[in-house]
Amino acid sequence: MRIQEDQADQETRAPARRPRWRRFAPVGINLMFGVPAVIPLHSAWLLLTDYRSCALDTAPVGLSDCGDISVVEGAGWARLGLLVLGGLGLLLVLAVDVLFPAATGRPWRRWLAASLAIPVPYLLAVLTFAIFD
């Protein structure tokens, strides 16, 4: 009789709360993703500013009308950084922030909202260079 009462008490009790640090795990993990995401974010910035005239130009080097050779070569590296590293980064974010929580039954909205922390390291680097430059 006592065992049945204990089981009934355990079923009526509220589930144990998760430790407080586990609530901030999605933000911490996405901040760590932001460190390597600096490369594609900076590549996108370069393509939108310095290499804008060559950003979408796919003509060969001699047939391009977008400036000197440094602009043409720089735009190529910026495109490569944006497409390759940015694509791999997006796949990683999709896997960790959407697929992993969905497969394990965790609240995916919290993980998806925490993905807004990814550009924070880049923004901090830009602000630091703007202040101390």
CNS distance restraints for C-alpha pairs under 8 A (distance, minus, plus):
assign (resid   1 and name CA) (resid   5 and name CA) 6.50 0.50 0.50
assign (resid   2 and name CA) (resid   6 and name CA) 6.31 0.50 0.50
assign (resid   3 and name CA) (resid   7 and name CA) 6.24 0.50 0.50
assign (resid   4 and name CA) (resid   8 and name CA) 6.16 0.50 0.50
assign (resid   5 and name CA) (resid   9 and name CA) 6.15 0.50 0.50
assign (resid   6 and name CA) (resid  10 and name CA) 6.21 0.50 0.50
assign (resid   7 and name CA) (resid  11 and name CA) 6.26 0.50 0.50
assign (resid   8 and name CA) (resid  12 and name CA) 6.32 0.50 0.50
assign (resid   9 and name CA) (resid  13 and name CA) 6.23 0.50 0.50
assign (resid  18 and name CA) (resid  22 and name CA) 6.67 0.50 0.50
assign (resid  18 and name CA) (resid  23 and name CA) 7.67 0.50 0.50
assign (resid  19 and name CA) (resid  23 and name CA) 7.34 0.50 0.50
assign (resid  20 and name CA) (resid  24 and name CA) 7.42 0.50 0.50
assign (resid  21 and name CA) (resid  25 and name CA) 6.59 0.50 0.50
assign (resid  24 and name CA) (resid  28 and name CA) 6.33 0.50 0.50
assign (resid  25 and name CA) (resid  29 and name CA) 6.08 0.50 0.50
assign (resid  26 and name CA) (resid  30 and name CA) 6.11 0.50 0.50
assign (resid  26 and name CA) (resid 110 and name CA) 7.22 0.50 0.50
assign (resid  26 and name CA) (resid 111 and name CA) 5.37 0.50 0.50
assign (resid  26 and name CA) (resid 114 and name CA) 5.74 0.50 0.50
assign (resid  26 and name CA) (resid 115 and name CA) 7.85 0.50 0.50
assign (resid  27 and name CA) (resid  31 and name CA) 6.07 0.50 0.50
assign (resid  27 and name CA) (resid 111 and name CA) 7.63 0.50 0.50
assign (resid  27 and name CA) (resid 114 and name CA) 4.92 0.50 0.50
assign (resid  27 and name CA) (resid 115 and name CA) 7.20 0.50 0.50
assign (resid  27 and name CA) (resid 117 and name CA) 6.46 0.50 0.50
assign (resid  28 and name CA) (resid  32 and name CA) 6.35 0.50 0.50
assign (resid  29 and name CA) (resid  33 and name CA) 6.42 0.50 0.50
assign (resid  30 and name CA) (resid  34 and name CA) 6.30 0.50 0.50
assign (resid  30 and name CA) (resid 114 and name CA) 6.50 0.50 0.50
assign (resid  30 and name CA) (resid 115 and name CA) 5.64 0.50 0.50
assign (resid  30 and name CA) (resid 116 and name CA) 7.97 0.50 0.50
assign (resid  30 and name CA) (resid 117 and name CA) 5.96 0.50 0.50
assign (resid  30 and name CA) (resid 118 and name CA) 5.39 0.50 0.50
assign (resid  31 and name CA) (resid  35 and name CA) 7.01 0.50 0.50
assign (resid  31 and name CA) (resid 117 and name CA) 5.65 0.50 0.50
assign (resid  31 and name CA) (resid 118 and name CA) 5.32 0.50 0.50
assign (resid  31 and name CA) (resid 119 and name CA) 7.97 0.50 0.50
assign (resid  31 and name CA) (resid 120 and name CA) 7.08 0.50 0.50
assign (resid  31 and name CA) (resid 121 and name CA) 7.11 0.50 0.50
assign (resid  32 and name CA) (resid  36 and name CA) 7.84 0.50 0.50
assign (resid  32 and name CA) (resid 118 and name CA) 7.72 0.50 0.50
assign (resid  33 and name CA) (resid  37 and name CA) 6.32 0.50 0.50
assign (resid  33 and name CA) (resid  89 and name CA) 7.97 0.50 0.50
assign (resid  33 and name CA) (resid  93 and name CA) 7.94 0.50 0.50
assign (resid  33 and name CA) (resid 118 and name CA) 6.12 0.50 0.50
assign (resid  34 and name CA) (resid  38 and name CA) 6.40 0.50 0.50
assign (resid  34 and name CA) (resid 117 and name CA) 7.33 0.50 0.50
assign (resid  34 and name CA) (resid 118 and name CA) 4.22 0.50 0.50
assign (resid  34 and name CA) (resid 119 and name CA) 5.66 0.50 0.50
assign (resid  34 and name CA) (resid 120 and name CA) 6.76 0.50 0.50
assign (resid  34 and name CA) (resid 121 and name CA) 5.73 0.50 0.50
assign (resid  34 and name CA) (resid 122 and name CA) 7.13 0.50 0.50
assign (resid  35 and name CA) (resid 118 and name CA) 7.95 0.50 0.50
assign (resid  35 and name CA) (resid 121 and name CA) 5.98 0.50 0.50
assign (resid  35 and name CA) (resid 122 and name CA) 7.36 0.50 0.50
assign (resid  37 and name CA) (resid  41 and name CA) 6.20 0.50 0.50
assign (resid  37 and name CA) (resid  85 and name CA) 7.83 0.50 0.50
assign (resid  37 and name CA) (resid  86 and name CA) 7.20 0.50 0.50
assign (resid  37 and name CA) (resid  89 and name CA) 6.78 0.50 0.50
assign (resid  37 and name CA) (resid 118 and name CA) 7.34 0.50 0.50
assign (resid  37 and name CA) (resid 119 and name CA) 7.38 0.50 0.50
assign (resid  37 and name CA) (resid 122 and name CA) 7.71 0.50 0.50
assign (resid  38 and name CA) (resid  42 and name CA) 5.91 0.50 0.50
assign (resid  38 and name CA) (resid 119 and name CA) 7.56 0.50 0.50
assign (resid  38 and name CA) (resid 121 and name CA) 7.21 0.50 0.50
assign (resid  38 and name CA) (resid 122 and name CA) 5.26 0.50 0.50
assign (resid  39 and name CA) (resid  43 and name CA) 6.08 0.50 0.50
assign (resid  39 and name CA) (resid  81 and name CA) 6.64 0.50 0.50
assign (resid  39 and name CA) (resid  82 and name CA) 7.52 0.50 0.50
assign (resid  39 and name CA) (resid  85 and name CA) 7.42 0.50 0.50
assign (resid  40 and name CA) (resid  44 and name CA) 6.08 0.50 0.50
assign (resid  40 and name CA) (resid  78 and name CA) 7.98 0.50 0.50
assign (resid  40 and name CA) (resid  81 and name CA) 5.48 0.50 0.50
assign (resid  40 and name CA) (resid  82 and name CA) 4.41 0.50 0.50
assign (resid  40 and name CA) (resid  83 and name CA) 7.65 0.50 0.50
assign (resid  40 and name CA) (resid  85 and name CA) 6.01 0.50 0.50
assign (resid  40 and name CA) (resid  86 and name CA) 5.09 0.50 0.50
assign (resid  41 and name CA) (resid  45 and name CA) 6.28 0.50 0.50
assign (resid  41 and name CA) (resid  82 and name CA) 7.25 0.50 0.50
assign (resid  41 and name CA) (resid  86 and name CA) 7.81 0.50 0.50
assign (resid  41 and name CA) (resid 119 and name CA) 7.83 0.50 0.50
assign (resid  41 and name CA) (resid 122 and name CA) 7.31 0.50 0.50
assign (resid  42 and name CA) (resid  46 and name CA) 6.15 0.50 0.50
assign (resid  42 and name CA) (resid 122 and name CA) 7.86 0.50 0.50
assign (resid  43 and name CA) (resid  47 and name CA) 6.20 0.50 0.50
assign (resid  43 and name CA) (resid  78 and name CA) 4.66 0.50 0.50
assign (resid  43 and name CA) (resid  79 and name CA) 6.90 0.50 0.50
assign (resid  43 and name CA) (resid  81 and name CA) 6.01 0.50 0.50
assign (resid  43 and name CA) (resid  82 and name CA) 5.47 0.50 0.50
assign (resid  44 and name CA) (resid  48 and name CA) 6.21 0.50 0.50
assign (resid  44 and name CA) (resid  78 and name CA) 7.11 0.50 0.50
assign (resid  44 and name CA) (resid  79 and name CA) 7.82 0.50 0.50
assign (resid  44 and name CA) (resid  82 and name CA) 6.10 0.50 0.50
assign (resid  45 and name CA) (resid  49 and name CA) 6.17 0.50 0.50
assign (resid  46 and name CA) (resid  50 and name CA) 5.28 0.50 0.50
assign (resid  46 and name CA) (resid  51 and name CA) 5.96 0.50 0.50
assign (resid  46 and name CA) (resid  52 and name CA) 7.67 0.50 0.50
assign (resid  46 and name CA) (resid  75 and name CA) 7.87 0.50 0.50
assign (resid  46 and name CA) (resid  78 and name CA) 6.82 0.50 0.50
assign (resid  47 and name CA) (resid  51 and name CA) 4.83 0.50 0.50
assign (resid  47 and name CA) (resid  52 and name CA) 5.25 0.50 0.50
assign (resid  47 and name CA) (resid  54 and name CA) 7.97 0.50 0.50
assign (resid  47 and name CA) (resid  55 and name CA) 5.49 0.50 0.50
assign (resid  47 and name CA) (resid  75 and name CA) 6.58 0.50 0.50
assign (resid  47 and name CA) (resid  78 and name CA) 6.56 0.50 0.50
assign (resid  47 and name CA) (resid  79 and name CA) 7.41 0.50 0.50
assign (resid  48 and name CA) (resid  52 and name CA) 5.18 0.50 0.50
assign (resid  48 and name CA) (resid  55 and name CA) 7.61 0.50 0.50
assign (resid  50 and name CA) (resid  71 and name CA) 7.98 0.50 0.50
assign (resid  51 and name CA) (resid  55 and name CA) 5.70 0.50 0.50
assign (resid  51 and name CA) (resid  71 and name CA) 6.14 0.50 0.50
assign (resid  51 and name CA) (resid  72 and name CA) 7.84 0.50 0.50
assign (resid  51 and name CA) (resid  74 and name CA) 7.27 0.50 0.50
assign (resid  51 and name CA) (resid  75 and name CA) 5.53 0.50 0.50
assign (resid  52 and name CA) (resid  56 and name CA) 7.91 0.50 0.50
assign (resid  53 and name CA) (resid  57 and name CA) 7.59 0.50 0.50
assign (resid  53 and name CA) (resid  66 and name CA) 5.48 0.50 0.50
assign (resid  53 and name CA) (resid  67 and name CA) 7.99 0.50 0.50
assign (resid  54 and name CA) (resid  66 and name CA) 5.52 0.50 0.50
assign (resid  54 and name CA) (resid  71 and name CA) 7.12 0.50 0.50
assign (resid  54 and name CA) (resid  72 and name CA) 6.25 0.50 0.50
assign (resid  54 and name CA) (resid  75 and name CA) 6.11 0.50 0.50
assign (resid  55 and name CA) (resid  75 and name CA) 5.85 0.50 0.50
assign (resid  55 and name CA) (resid  76 and name CA) 7.96 0.50 0.50
assign (resid  55 and name CA) (resid  79 and name CA) 7.33 0.50 0.50
assign (resid  57 and name CA) (resid  64 and name CA) 7.44 0.50 0.50
assign (resid  59 and name CA) (resid  63 and name CA) 5.99 0.50 0.50
assign (resid  59 and name CA) (resid  64 and name CA) 5.51 0.50 0.50
assign (resid  60 and name CA) (resid  64 and name CA) 6.19 0.50 0.50
assign (resid  61 and name CA) (resid  69 and name CA) 7.63 0.50 0.50
assign (resid  61 and name CA) (resid  72 and name CA) 7.06 0.50 0.50
assign (resid  66 and name CA) (resid  71 and name CA) 7.49 0.50 0.50
assign (resid  66 and name CA) (resid  72 and name CA) 7.20 0.50 0.50
assign (resid  67 and name CA) (resid  71 and name CA) 6.24 0.50 0.50
assign (resid  67 and name CA) (resid  72 and name CA) 7.19 0.50 0.50
assign (resid  68 and name CA) (resid  72 and name CA) 6.79 0.50 0.50
assign (resid  69 and name CA) (resid  73 and name CA) 6.13 0.50 0.50
assign (resid  70 and name CA) (resid  74 and name CA) 5.80 0.50 0.50
assign (resid  71 and name CA) (resid  75 and name CA) 6.00 0.50 0.50
assign (resid  72 and name CA) (resid  76 and name CA) 6.47 0.50 0.50
assign (resid  73 and name CA) (resid  77 and name CA) 6.52 0.50 0.50
assign (resid  74 and name CA) (resid  78 and name CA) 6.12 0.50 0.50
assign (resid  75 and name CA) (resid  79 and name CA) 6.00 0.50 0.50
assign (resid  76 and name CA) (resid  80 and name CA) 6.16 0.50 0.50
assign (resid  77 and name CA) (resid  81 and name CA) 6.06 0.50 0.50
assign (resid  78 and name CA) (resid  82 and name CA) 6.05 0.50 0.50
assign (resid  79 and name CA) (resid  83 and name CA) 5.99 0.50 0.50
assign (resid  80 and name CA) (resid  84 and name CA) 5.75 0.50 0.50
assign (resid  80 and name CA) (resid  85 and name CA) 7.69 0.50 0.50
assign (resid  81 and name CA) (resid  85 and name CA) 5.41 0.50 0.50
assign (resid  81 and name CA) (resid  86 and name CA) 6.89 0.50 0.50
assign (resid  82 and name CA) (resid  86 and name CA) 4.96 0.50 0.50
assign (resid  82 and name CA) (resid  87 and name CA) 7.48 0.50 0.50
assign (resid  83 and name CA) (resid  87 and name CA) 5.56 0.50 0.50
assign (resid  84 and name CA) (resid  88 and name CA) 6.22 0.50 0.50
assign (resid  85 and name CA) (resid  89 and name CA) 5.99 0.50 0.50
assign (resid  86 and name CA) (resid  90 and name CA) 6.11 0.50 0.50
assign (resid  87 and name CA) (resid  91 and name CA) 6.29 0.50 0.50
assign (resid  88 and name CA) (resid  92 and name CA) 6.23 0.50 0.50
assign (resid  89 and name CA) (resid  93 and name CA) 6.17 0.50 0.50
assign (resid  90 and name CA) (resid  94 and name CA) 6.01 0.50 0.50
assign (resid  91 and name CA) (resid  95 and name CA) 6.13 0.50 0.50
assign (resid  92 and name CA) (resid  96 and name CA) 6.12 0.50 0.50
assign (resid  93 and name CA) (resid  97 and name CA) 5.52 0.50 0.50
assign (resid  93 and name CA) (resid  98 and name CA) 7.58 0.50 0.50
assign (resid  93 and name CA) (resid 115 and name CA) 7.63 0.50 0.50
assign (resid  94 and name CA) (resid  98 and name CA) 5.33 0.50 0.50
assign (resid  94 and name CA) (resid  99 and name CA) 6.50 0.50 0.50
assign (resid  95 and name CA) (resid  99 and name CA) 4.85 0.50 0.50
assign (resid  95 and name CA) (resid 100 and name CA) 5.92 0.50 0.50
assign (resid  96 and name CA) (resid 100 and name CA) 5.16 0.50 0.50
assign (resid  96 and name CA) (resid 101 and name CA) 7.23 0.50 0.50
assign (resid  97 and name CA) (resid 101 and name CA) 6.56 0.50 0.50
assign (resid  97 and name CA) (resid 108 and name CA) 6.82 0.50 0.50
assign (resid  97 and name CA) (resid 111 and name CA) 5.10 0.50 0.50
assign (resid  97 and name CA) (resid 112 and name CA) 5.48 0.50 0.50
assign (resid  97 and name CA) (resid 115 and name CA) 7.11 0.50 0.50
assign (resid  98 and name CA) (resid 102 and name CA) 6.20 0.50 0.50
assign (resid  98 and name CA) (resid 108 and name CA) 6.12 0.50 0.50
assign (resid  98 and name CA) (resid 111 and name CA) 7.28 0.50 0.50
assign (resid  98 and name CA) (resid 112 and name CA) 6.73 0.50 0.50
assign (resid  99 and name CA) (resid 103 and name CA) 6.08 0.50 0.50
assign (resid 100 and name CA) (resid 104 and name CA) 6.25 0.50 0.50
assign (resid 101 and name CA) (resid 105 and name CA) 5.80 0.50 0.50
assign (resid 101 and name CA) (resid 106 and name CA) 4.69 0.50 0.50
assign (resid 101 and name CA) (resid 107 and name CA) 6.36 0.50 0.50
assign (resid 101 and name CA) (resid 108 and name CA) 5.21 0.50 0.50
assign (resid 101 and name CA) (resid 111 and name CA) 7.49 0.50 0.50
assign (resid 102 and name CA) (resid 106 and name CA) 6.38 0.50 0.50
assign (resid 102 and name CA) (resid 107 and name CA) 7.62 0.50 0.50
assign (resid 102 and name CA) (resid 108 and name CA) 6.26 0.50 0.50
assign (resid 107 and name CA) (resid 111 and name CA) 7.06 0.50 0.50
assign (resid 108 and name CA) (resid 112 and name CA) 6.01 0.50 0.50
assign (resid 109 and name CA) (resid 113 and name CA) 5.96 0.50 0.50
assign (resid 110 and name CA) (resid 114 and name CA) 6.11 0.50 0.50
assign (resid 111 and name CA) (resid 115 and name CA) 6.48 0.50 0.50
assign (resid 112 and name CA) (resid 116 and name CA) 7.69 0.50 0.50
assign (resid 119 and name CA) (resid 123 and name CA) 6.20 0.50 0.50
assign (resid 120 and name CA) (resid 124 and name CA) 6.10 0.50 0.50
assign (resid 121 and name CA) (resid 125 and name CA) 6.18 0.50 0.50
assign (resid 122 and name CA) (resid 126 and name CA) 6.17 0.50 0.50
assign (resid 123 and name CA) (resid 127 and name CA) 6.14 0.50 0.50
assign (resid 124 and name CA) (resid 128 and name CA) 6.03 0.50 0.50
assign (resid 125 and name CA) (resid 129 and name CA) 6.14 0.50 0.50
assign (resid 126 and name CA) (resid 130 and name CA) 6.06 0.50 0.50
assign (resid 127 and name CA) (resid 131 and name CA) 6.09 0.50 0.50
assign (resid 128 and name CA) (resid 132 and name CA) 6.06 0.50 0.50
assign (resid 129 and name CA) (resid 133 and name CA) 5.38 0.50 0.50
